[in-house]
Amino acid sequence: MNLSFFDQFTSPCLLGIPLVLLSMLFPALLLPTPNNRWITNRLSTLQSWFLHLVTKQLMLPLNQKGHKWALILTSLMTFLLTINLLGLLPYTFTPTTQLSMNMALAFPLWLATLLIGLRNQPSISLGHLLPEGTPTPLIPALIMIETTSLLIRPLALGVRLTANLTAGHLLIQLISTATTALLPIMPMVSALTISILLLLTILEVAVAMIQAYVFVLLLSLYLQENI
């Protein structure tokens, strides 16, 4: 029973072929494509308004140089948001519950922001490792602490997204299993657990959106430190 709870996090396969790539590309099929009614289509108008809102919020902490990253950050935000929300549907697979995928997204982008800072302003980027006014005896220790905190940033990004989504999926499955088991024995208690499950599902929808936003927002803040 305990092992079956984690079956939802295994990558689906068909005839020995992993389908994780298909599950990552499927959200793009939900986006409307340009046609003759591009302006008057309600869905396209709503999508354009949402993308404009997301881009505006992500670009607020960045200066003019960081606006070059608008397309990357907005695309990443849309990608994570769509995958997280689709993963809440029954009998679906959520790729963002895999730490390997989240690290594959977090590490290259974090490394790109770090290399940009080291190339354009090396003294300022290295100056972040030593706060101003540090006593001389504490300089070696603080440099090691700040270097460690800098290097674990991509790990923190990936683990945060993975842990929050995994915990939510496990809670939903545990409560739904309890609801099914209690239904023939104690219908009133089962009805109570159904209401709790409904509230938890609403909470998980909010968590899916917030975690996608936090992931991209932290990347934009790391970028702002280096430009």
C-alpha positions as CSV (number, residue, x, y, z in Angstrom):
1,M,0.0,0.0,0.0
2,N,2.7,2.5,0.9
3,L,4.7,1.8,-2.2
4,S,1.6,2.4,-4.4
5,F,1.4,5.9,-3.2
6,F,4.5,6.8,-5.0
7,D,3.6,5.0,-8.3
8,Q,2.1,8.3,-9.6
9,F,5.6,9.8,-9.6
10,T,7.2,7.1,-11.8
11,S,7.7,8.1,-15.4
12,P,5.0,6.5,-17.7
13,C,6.2,4.1,-20.4
14,L,4.6,2.6,-23.4
15,L,6.3,-0.5,-25.0
16,G,9.5,0.4,-23.0
17,I,9.5,4.0,-24.4
18,P,9.4,6.8,-21.7
19,L,6.5,9.2,-22.3
20,V,7.9,12.0,-20.1
21,L,8.9,14.0,-23.2
22,L,5.3,13.7,-24.5
23,S,3.9,14.9,-21.2
24,M,6.2,17.9,-21.4
25,L,5.3,18.8,-24.9
26,F,1.5,18.3,-24.5
27,P,0.8,21.7,-22.7
28,A,2.0,23.5,-25.9
29,L,-0.9,21.9,-27.8
30,L,-3.4,23.6,-25.5
31,L,-2.2,27.1,-26.6
32,P,-4.2,28.7,-29.4
33,T,-2.5,29.1,-32.8
34,P,-2.7,32.2,-35.0
35,N,-5.6,32.4,-37.4
36,N,-7.8,35.0,-39.1
37,R,-9.7,35.6,-35.9
38,W,-6.5,36.3,-33.8
39,I,-7.7,39.6,-32.6
40,T,-11.4,38.8,-31.9
41,N,-10.9,35.4,-30.4
42,R,-11.7,35.5,-26.7
43,L,-9.2,32.8,-25.8
44,S,-6.4,34.5,-27.6
45,T,-7.3,37.8,-26.0
46,L,-7.3,36.2,-22.6
47,Q,-4.0,34.5,-23.3
48,S,-2.4,37.8,-24.5
49,W,-3.7,39.6,-21.4
50,F,-2.3,36.9,-19.1
51,L,1.1,36.8,-20.8
52,H,1.3,40.6,-20.6
53,L,0.5,40.5,-16.9
54,V,3.0,37.8,-16.1
55,T,5.8,39.6,-18.1
56,K,5.1,42.9,-16.4
57,Q,5.3,41.3,-12.9
58,L,8.5,39.4,-13.8
59,M,10.2,42.5,-15.3
60,L,9.5,44.7,-12.3
61,P,12.7,43.9,-10.3
62,L,14.9,44.0,-13.4
63,N,16.5,47.0,-15.1
64,Q,16.6,47.7,-18.8
65,K,19.4,45.1,-19.5
66,G,17.4,42.4,-17.9
67,H,14.4,42.9,-20.2
68,K,16.3,40.8,-22.8
69,W,15.3,37.8,-20.6
70,A,11.6,38.5,-20.9
71,L,10.9,35.9,-23.5
72,I,12.8,33.1,-21.6
73,L,11.3,33.9,-18.2
74,T,7.7,34.3,-19.5
75,S,8.0,31.1,-21.5
76,L,9.3,29.2,-18.5
77,M,6.6,30.6,-16.3
78,T,3.9,29.5,-18.8
79,F,5.5,26.1,-19.1
80,L,5.7,25.4,-15.4
81,L,2.2,26.8,-14.7
82,T,0.6,24.7,-17.4
83,I,2.4,21.5,-16.3
84,N,1.6,22.0,-12.6
85,L,-2.1,22.6,-13.3
86,L,-2.4,19.7,-15.7
87,G,-0.8,17.4,-13.2
88,L,-3.7,17.9,-10.8
89,L,-6.1,16.1,-13.2
90,P,-6.8,12.5,-12.5
91,Y,-4.6,9.8,-14.1
92,T,-2.0,12.3,-15.3
93,F,1.7,12.5,-14.8
94,T,3.4,15.7,-13.4
95,P,7.0,16.1,-14.8
96,T,7.7,18.8,-12.3
97,T,7.6,16.2,-9.4
98,Q,10.9,14.9,-10.8
99,L,13.9,16.5,-9.2
100,S,16.0,15.7,-12.2
101,M,13.8,17.8,-14.5
102,N,13.6,20.7,-12.1
103,M,17.4,20.7,-11.7
104,A,17.7,20.6,-15.4
105,L,15.7,23.8,-15.6
106,A,17.2,25.5,-12.6
107,F,21.0,24.8,-13.0
108,P,21.6,26.1,-16.5
109,L,19.6,29.3,-16.0
110,W,21.3,30.0,-12.6
111,L,24.7,29.3,-14.2
112,A,23.8,31.7,-17.0
113,T,23.0,34.5,-14.6
114,L,26.2,33.8,-12.7
115,L,28.4,33.8,-15.8
116,I,26.8,37.1,-17.0
117,G,27.7,38.7,-13.8
118,L,31.3,37.4,-13.8
119,R,31.7,38.6,-17.4
120,N,30.1,42.0,-17.2
121,Q,31.0,43.1,-13.6
122,P,33.3,40.6,-12.0
123,S,34.3,42.8,-9.0
124,I,30.7,43.5,-8.0
125,S,29.7,39.8,-8.5
126,L,32.6,38.6,-6.4
127,G,31.9,41.4,-3.9
128,H,28.6,39.7,-3.0
129,L,30.7,37.0,-1.3
130,L,32.0,39.4,1.4
131,P,29.6,41.8,3.0
132,E,30.9,45.3,3.6
133,G,32.3,46.1,7.0
134,T,33.1,42.4,7.9
135,P,35.7,42.0,10.7
136,T,39.0,40.7,9.5
137,P,38.9,37.4,11.5
138,L,35.5,36.5,10.1
139,I,36.4,37.1,6.4
140,P,37.5,33.4,5.6
141,A,34.4,32.0,7.3
142,L,32.0,34.4,5.6
143,I,33.5,33.8,2.2
144,M,32.9,30.1,2.6
145,I,29.4,30.6,3.9
146,E,28.4,33.0,1.1
147,T,30.0,30.7,-1.5
148,T,28.1,27.7,-0.2
149,S,24.8,29.7,-0.2
150,L,25.5,30.8,-3.8
151,L,26.2,27.2,-5.0
152,I,23.1,25.7,-3.4
153,R,20.8,28.2,-5.1
154,P,19.9,25.9,-8.0
155,L,19.4,22.9,-5.7
156,A,17.1,25.0,-3.5
157,L,15.1,26.0,-6.6
158,G,14.7,22.4,-7.7
159,V,14.0,20.9,-4.3
160,R,11.4,23.6,-3.4
161,L,9.4,23.0,-6.5
162,T,9.7,19.2,-6.3
163,A,8.9,19.0,-2.5
164,N,5.8,21.2,-2.7
165,L,4.2,19.5,-5.6
166,T,5.1,16.0,-4.3
167,A,3.7,16.7,-0.9
168,G,0.4,18.1,-2.3
169,H,-0.1,15.1,-4.6
170,L,0.6,12.7,-1.7
171,L,-1.9,14.4,0.5
172,I,-4.6,14.3,-2.1
173,Q,-4.0,10.6,-2.7
174,L,-4.0,9.8,1.0
175,I,-7.2,11.7,1.7
176,S,-8.9,10.3,-1.4
177,T,-7.9,6.7,-0.4
178,A,-9.3,7.3,3.1
179,T,-12.5,8.7,1.6
180,T,-13.0,5.6,-0.5
181,A,-12.2,3.3,2.5
182,L,-14.6,5.1,4.9
183,L,-17.5,5.4,2.4
184,P,-19.1,1.9,3.1
185,I,-18.3,2.0,6.8
186,M,-18.9,5.6,8.0
187,P,-20.7,7.7,5.3
188,M,-20.8,10.8,7.4
189,V,-17.1,10.8,8.1
190,S,-16.5,10.1,4.4
191,A,-18.5,13.1,3.5
192,L,-16.4,15.2,5.8
193,T,-13.2,13.9,4.2
194,I,-14.7,14.7,0.8
195,S,-15.1,18.3,1.8
196,I,-11.5,18.4,3.1
197,L,-10.4,16.9,-0.2
198,L,-12.2,19.6,-2.1
199,L,-10.5,22.3,0.0
200,L,-7.1,20.7,-0.4
201,T,-7.6,20.5,-4.2
202,I,-8.3,24.3,-4.3
203,L,-5.2,24.8,-2.1
204,E,-3.1,22.7,-4.5
205,V,-4.2,24.7,-7.5
206,A,-3.0,27.8,-5.7
207,V,0.3,26.1,-4.7
208,A,0.8,25.0,-8.4
209,M,0.5,28.6,-9.5
210,I,2.5,30.1,-6.7
211,Q,5.4,27.7,-7.0
212,A,5.7,28.3,-10.8
213,Y,5.8,32.0,-10.1
214,V,8.3,31.7,-7.2
215,F,10.6,29.6,-9.3
216,V,10.8,32.2,-12.1
217,L,10.8,35.2,-9.7
218,L,13.8,33.9,-7.9
219,L,15.6,33.4,-11.2
220,S,14.8,37.0,-12.1
221,L,16.2,38.2,-8.8
222,Y,19.4,36.2,-9.3
223,L,19.6,37.9,-12.7
224,Q,19.2,41.3,-11.2
225,E,22.1,40.7,-8.9
226,N,24.4,40.1,-11.9
227,I,23.4,42.8,-14.4
